[in-house]
Amino acid sequence: MSRWICAQIALILIASTATAAPRVKAKPTAATFFPTAVGTTWVYRDGDRRTTEVILAVEDTDDGRRLTVGWLQGWNTFSTFELLVTRRELFLVRTGNLTWTPPLSLLRTDVRAGETWGPAADESALTDGINRVGEREEVEVPAGRFEATPVRTASRGFLGGNTVEPTMWYSPGVGLVKADYGRTTRVLLAFYPGRSS
C-alpha cells in the first residue's frame, strides 16, 4: 500500500473516533420585537410635519431595558420619553414631565389576534385604554413594506377627555411603522438601527 493511501485511512479513523466538542449554550437574548440599541433612529411624517426620534440611552433593569428616546428638532433634543422593553411587552413609562404609574402597556407579544388587554377601570387613572390586537398584515409606508401587527386602543384619553381610538402598527425589530389617530396619520419615512453594545 502506498504511503498516501495509508495516510488517508489513518485520517478517516482518527476523525471517526474523535468526540465532538460540547456545544456552548447560547446566552439568552434581549427582546427583539422592539429595537433597544442606542442610536436607533426613526424618521416620521406626522400630518404635514417631519419628526425624528432617537434612542439616547439604554439602562438594563430587573424588569427589562429602559430606553430614553429623544424627539429631535434640527440638531437639538426637543423633549424625551421613556419606554420599558421586556421579553413580552412594550411600556410607556414617561412622556416629558408626565410619568405613567403604572406604566402604560403599548404592545404585547403573547396576545393573539382578536384578544384584548388593558387596565381595569380606575377613575384616578390617566387612561382606561383597552387594547385589541389585529391580524398581522403588510403595511406600506414611505420607508418600505413591513409585516406589522395593528393594535387598536379604545381610550377616554388624558384625564377623562374625549374618547379616542388610535390604531398603531408595530413591525418586529423596527417598532412603530404607522399610526392612525383619526384626524392625522403618522408614517415611517426612514429607520436606522443603532449599534448593539
N, C-alpha and C positions, 0 to 999 in steps of 0.2 A: 504494500500500500504506500502511496506517496505521502510525503510529509504534509502536503496541502490538504488532502482528504482527512488525515488523522487530526489535523488542527481543527477542521470544521466539525468533526464528530465530537471532539473534546469541548468545543464551544457550545454545541447543542446540549450535551449532557450537563454542563455547568449551568446553562440558562434554565434548563428544565428542573434542576434540583434547588435552585436559589429560591428563597422565600421572598415573597413580596413585602416591601416596606409597609408598615401600618399607615393607614390613611389618617391625615390630620383632619379633625373635625373643623368645619368652617365656623368662625365666630358668628354669633347672631348679628344680623344686620339691622340697622335702624329702619324705620318705616320708609318705604319707597313710593308710597302713593302721593306724597306731597314733598317737594324739594326742601332740604334743610341745610344747604351749603351757603356759607357767606358769599356774597357777590351775585347770587341768583337774582336775575332782573326780569321783570315783566313790564312791557310797554302796552298800555291800553288806550283805546279811544272811548271816552265817556261822552256820549252825545256828540257835541262838536268840539270837545277839548281833548287834549292828549295828556295822559298821566303816566308816571313811571314809578314803580315800586321795586325796592332793592332790599335783600336781606343784609342788614348791617352787622348783626351779632347773633351768635348761637350759644346757648347755655344748656349743657346736659344736666337734667334734674332727675330726681327719683321718679317723677311722673312721665318724663319724656324729654323732648327737645323744645326749649323755649326760644322762639325766634323774635328778634326785634326787626321790624320791617319799616323802612322809611319811605314816605311819599316825597318824591323829588320834584322841585320846580327849578328848571335850569340846573345849576350845579349845587344848589342848596337843598338841605332836607327841610321840607315844609312842616312835616308832622311825622309821628311814628305810631305804630300799633304793634301789639304783641300777639303772637299765636303760640299755641302749645300743640305739638305733634306727638301723638302716641302711636303705638303699633296699629290701633284700630280707629283712631278718632282725631279730628282736627277741631281745635277750640279757638275762639277769640277770647283773649284774656283782657286786653286793654285797647282802647281807641283814644288817642290823645290823652286827656286827663280823666277819662271815664274808665273805671275798672269794673269788669263784669264779675259779679260774685253771685253764684258760682260762674265759672267760665261758660261762654255760650257755645254750644256744640254746633258746628257748621257742617260736618261730614262724618259719616261712619262707614267703615268698610265691611262691617259684619251685618248690615241690614240689606235685605233683598228688595228687588223692585216691587213697589206697591206697599211696602211696610212703612210704618211711621215711628218717629221717636220725638221726644221733646220734654220739656219740664212740666211738672204739674202746675195747674193754675195757682197763682200766688199774687195777690194784689200788690205786694211790695216789690215784685219782680219788674225789671225794666221791659221785659218782653215775655209773652207766653207762646212763643213760636212753636208750632208743631211742624216737623219736617217730614216730607214724603219723598221717597226715592223712586225715580222712574227707571225705565229700561235704558241700558247703555245704548247710545246712538252715535252716529257720526255727525260731528258739528264742523261746519266750515266757517272760518274767520280769516281775516287778512293774514294771520301768521301761518295758516295752513289748515289741513283737515286733521281732526282729532277724534278718537274714540273717547266719549265723555259721558259721565253719569249726571243726569239732572237731579237737583234737589230743590223742591218747591217748599217754601216756608210760609205758612199762614200765621200772621202775627198782628197783634194790635198796635205794634210799633213802639216807639220810645215813650215811656211814661204814660201809657194808655192812650196814645194818639190814634189816628185813623188806621183801620185795618189795611195792611199791605200784603201782597203775596208774590214776592220776587222768586224767580227761578234762576239757580246758579248751575252751570255745567262745569264739572271738575274732571280733568284728564289725569290719569296716573302718571306720576313723575313730572308733571307740568303745573298742576294746580288749576286755578280758575281760568277758563278759556272764554267764557261768555256768561253774561248776567243780563236778565231781562227784568227791569224794575217796573214795568208797566208804561211809564211815561218816557223813560230813557233806557238805552241798552248799552252795555259795556262789552267790547270785543277785544280780544288779544291781537295786537299788531306785531309783537315780537317777543320772543322768550330766549334768554341767555342763561344756561345753567351755571351755577357757581362752581368753585373748586372745592371738592371734599377735603376735609382736614385729615 
